[in-house]
């Protein structure tokens, strides 16, 4: 089975479900990052990704350039996530859920806000395209070009969004810096 993405897309366009599964395996992390940045809940992001995968499969023949699949697919994910928000008429950004999943931390009983809560609130204050850019860059290590394809803008505009987001987050999270410097971020345990 070929591993080149354009070859896999060509095979998937011919109805090869195994090739499409391989494509989705490659795109899952980026798709989850985009969906989660918008919906703010892991389970809902997974549902969005599943809906987007189904829609992309149904409309694969509409894709003009197989090499453009990643950007095309992530745009579908983004539209499905926005539709999901509209459908549910609610929005609650819960970065702690995502960070706990990524770092495999155990939730603890607490009465005060943790650094995760504060970071989640700070990210929720970013506008949706900027939040998507931040999640794609820092949670999925996507390039400015890949992010630009999803946001339908230029890589320079992505870089500007990321720069402004870092400045806004740095200002908002300044009180946390001494606390975070004393923590082992892989375990969440104070050093």
N, C-alpha and C positions, 0 to 999 in steps of 0.2 A: 504494500500500500504506500503510495507516495506521501511524503511528509511536507512537501512544499505547499504553502497555503493556497496559492493560485491553482495548483493541480487538484488539491482537495475540493476547492470550490467548484472547479470544472466537473469533477466526479459527482459532487452533491447535486449540481444542476441537472445531471443525467438521472437523478433519482437514487443515488447511492447513499443510503442512510448511515452506513458505517463511516463514510467520509465526513458526513455532516456531524456525526457524533464527535469525531476527532477535532473538527473545527470548533465545536462548542466547548470541548475540553480546554482548548487553547484560549478561548474567549471568556471563560467563566469568571475568572478573577476580575478582569477589567469590567465586565458586565455587572458584577455584583457591586463593584466600587461606584459605578455610575448610578445604579439603582438605589443603593444605600444612601448616597449623598443627597438624593432627592426625597426618598420616602422615610429615611431615618429609622427603619426597623428591619432587622435581619430577615425575619420570616416574610415580610411583605416584599423585601428586595428580591428574595428567592422566587416568590410568585411572579414578580414583574419579569425577572430573567426568563422564567419558564414561558410566560406569555410571549415575550419578545422572540424567543427561540422558535416557537411555533409559527409566529407571524413571518419571521425571516424564512423559515422552511417553505411556507406557502407561497412566498413572493420571491424566491431565489431567482427565478427566471427574469425578474425585473431588474436585477443587478447587472449593470452594463459592463463593468470592469471587475473581474474576479479579485484583482489585487486590492480593490477598494472595499472588500468585505468588512474588515474591522471597523472602519469609520461608519459604514452603512449600518452595520449591526448595532453599534453603540448608539447611533441616532434612534434606532427603533427602540432600544432599551430606554433611552431618555424619554421618548414620547410615551411609552407605556407607563413609565414611572409617574410622569406628570398626569396622565389619565387616571392612574391609581389614586393619586392625591385628590384629584377632583371627585372621583367616585366616593372616596371615603370621607370627604369633607372634614378631614382633620390632618394635623401635622404636628408631630412631636418628635423632635430630633433627640435620639438617645445614643450619643457616641459611646457611652459606657458599655452598652451592649456590644458594639463593634470592637472596642478596645479589649474588653474581656474575652471576646471570641478570639481575637488575634493573639493576645498574650496568654490566653488560657488561665486567667486569674479566677480565683474563687471570690464571689461576692461576700462582703462582710456586713455584719450588722453595724449600722452607724446612724448617727443623728445629725451630722454636719456634712456639708458638701465635700466631696473628695476632689482631687485634681481632675479626675476623669469627668466629673459632673461639670466643673468649671470650663474645661476644654470643650465639652459637648455644647454647653450654652454659647461659648464664644464662636464656635463653628456655626451654630444655628443662626447667629446674627449676620452671617455672610449671605449675600444674595445667592440664589440657586445656581447660576452658571459658575460663580466663583467657588462655591462649595463643591460642585462637581469637579472643577479643575484641581482643587486642593486634594480631594479624595483620590482622583486618578493619579496625581503626581506623587503624593506622599504615602498612599496606601497601596498603590499598584505600580509605582515607578514608571508611569507612562510618559512619553516624550511630549513636548509642546505641540508637535505636529499631530500626534494621535489625539490629544485633547482638543486641538483646534478642529479636527474633523468632526468630533462629537458636538462641539459647541457652535459649529458653523461660523468660525472666525479665523483670523490669521494666528500663526504661532507667536507673533509679536504681541498680539492682544492677550493671548494666554499668559505670556511672560509678565505682562503688565498686571493682569488680574492676580497672578501669584505673588508678585511683588507687593501689591496693595494688601493682599490677604495676610502676608507675613507681617507687614507693618501693623495692621489692625490686630492681629492675634498677639503679636509681641506686646503691644500696648495693653491689651485686655488681660493678658496672662502674666504680666510682669510680677505681680505678687507671688506667683507660683514658682518662679525660677529658683529661689533658694531651696524650696521644698523638693522640687524635682531633681535638683543637683545632688540631693542627699539620698535619692532613691535609686535602686537598681531597677531600671525600667523593664527588664525582661521578667522580673518576678513581682514587681510592685512592692518589694520589701525595703524598708528603710535601711540604709547602710550604716 
